[in-house]
């Protein structure tokens, strides 16, 4: 059984250790999971173009 819920796609990427540490630091500061932080970031960056 796949972990990804129906209607969603799994996002997998290799990133540098330095970038991962920055991601983890920001998640801790904002009190959100890495998944939620990335979803917010992608929505903000990708959907801002659609609004213009």
C-alpha positions as CSV (number, residue, x, y, z in Angstrom):
1,X,0.0,0.0,0.0
2,X,1.6,3.3,-1.0
3,X,2.1,6.0,1.7
4,X,1.1,8.8,-0.7
5,X,-2.7,9.5,-0.4
6,X,-4.8,9.4,-3.5
7,X,-4.7,12.6,-5.5
8,X,-1.1,13.4,-4.3
9,X,2.3,12.8,-5.8
10,X,5.4,11.8,-3.9
11,X,8.2,14.3,-4.1
12,X,11.7,12.9,-3.7
13,X,14.9,14.9,-4.2
14,X,18.6,14.8,-3.2
15,X,19.7,18.0,-1.6
16,X,23.0,19.1,0.0
17,X,23.5,18.6,3.7
18,X,23.8,22.3,4.2
19,X,20.5,23.0,2.5
20,X,18.8,20.2,4.5
21,X,20.1,21.7,7.8
22,X,18.7,25.1,6.8
23,X,15.4,23.5,6.0
24,X,15.3,21.7,9.4
25,X,16.3,24.9,11.3
26,X,13.5,26.8,9.6
27,X,11.0,24.1,10.3
28,X,11.9,24.1,14.0
29,X,11.7,27.9,14.2
30,X,8.3,27.9,12.6
31,X,7.0,24.8,14.4
32,X,6.0,22.9,11.3
33,X,6.9,19.6,9.8
34,X,9.3,19.5,6.8
35,X,6.5,18.3,4.6
36,X,4.2,21.2,5.7
37,X,7.0,23.7,5.2
38,X,7.8,22.5,1.7
39,X,4.1,22.5,0.7
40,X,3.7,26.1,2.0
41,X,6.9,27.2,0.2
42,X,5.9,25.5,-3.1
43,X,2.4,26.9,-3.0
44,X,3.7,30.4,-2.2
45,X,6.3,30.3,-5.0
46,X,4.3,28.5,-7.7
47,X,0.9,30.1,-7.1
48,X,2.2,33.7,-6.9
49,X,2.8,33.5,-10.7
50,X,-0.7,32.4,-11.3
51,X,-2.1,35.3,-9.4
52,X,-0.3,37.9,-11.6
